[in-house]
């Protein structure tokens, strides 16, 4: 699988948007995280929030601008684990935000 462009920038946005206490994804290291590894790490957070702090998950999704209607449709149309669907949407949105920032950067 080809790695999405701006994945690393999107992951940095994820850490900020989810207000993680430490560098959960270890982005400060000179190691590039691939999509699959990032997916698993983010999905762990989503699963934990689904189980223990649903309100925080909803607030984070709102902060990321993951559209509620789009999320509802994706969840209803998919036979995947809900955490997996949400994780895909988070990564997709963070990559979009990183691309937009790059385009509009002076």
N, C-alpha and C positions, 0 to 999 in steps of 0.2 A: 504494500500500500504506500502510495506517495504521501509524504508528510504535508499537511496543509501549510501554506505560507503563513507567516505571522503567528505560528503556533506558540512559540516561546513568549512573544509579547502578549498574546491572549492569556497564557498561563499566569503571567505576572499580574495581569488585570484581575484574574480569578482570585489570586491570593489577596489582593487589595479589597476587592468587592465582597469577599466572604469574611474579611477581617480576621484572617488567620493570625494567631499569636506569633508564630515563627515562620521561617521559610519552609513551609510544609512540603513544597515541591523541590526544595534545595536548588532554587534557580541561581543562587549566588555562586555556586560551583561552576566550573568550566565544563560541565557535562550537559549535553543536549538531551532533553527528555523527548522521547517519541510519543506519538499519538496514543498508542496502546497503553503505555505505562501511565501517561497522564490521565487517560480515561479511567483506569483502575483506581488511581489515587483519588480522583475527584468523586468517583462513584462511591468510594468508602465514606466520604464526607456526606454525600447526599443520602446514603442509606442510614447513617447515624442520625442525621437531622430528621429524616422521615420518621424514625423510630422514637426519637427523644425530644426534638424541638422543631415541630412542624412550622410553628409561627416564624422562627428564625429563617427557615428555608424559604418560606413565602416572601419574607422581607428581602432576602438576598436575591431571589428571582426578580422581585420588583426593582431592586437597585440595578440589576443587570439589564433590565428592560426586556425580559423574556415575556412575551405577550401571553396573557392568561388564556385567551381564546385559542391561540395556536397550541399552547401546552395541552389544553383540554382535548383538542382534536387529536393531537399526536398520541396522547395516552389512550384515548378511546379506540383509535385505529390500529394500535400496535398490540402484538401479543408478547412483547418483550416485558421484562421486569420494569416497573415504573421508574426505579432509580436509574436504570440504563437509559431510558427515554429522556429523563430530565438531564442526565449527564451529557448526552449528545447535544441537547438544546443549549446547555450552558457553554460547552466548548464552541459550538457554532457561533453563538452570540458574542463570546469574548474575542474570537478571531475576527468577526465582522467589525467590532469596535476597534481592534488594533489596526485593521486595514483602513478604516475611516480616519483614525488619528494620523496614520502615515500619509494619507492623501492630503490632509488639511494642515499638515505640519509646515510652518514657514521655512 
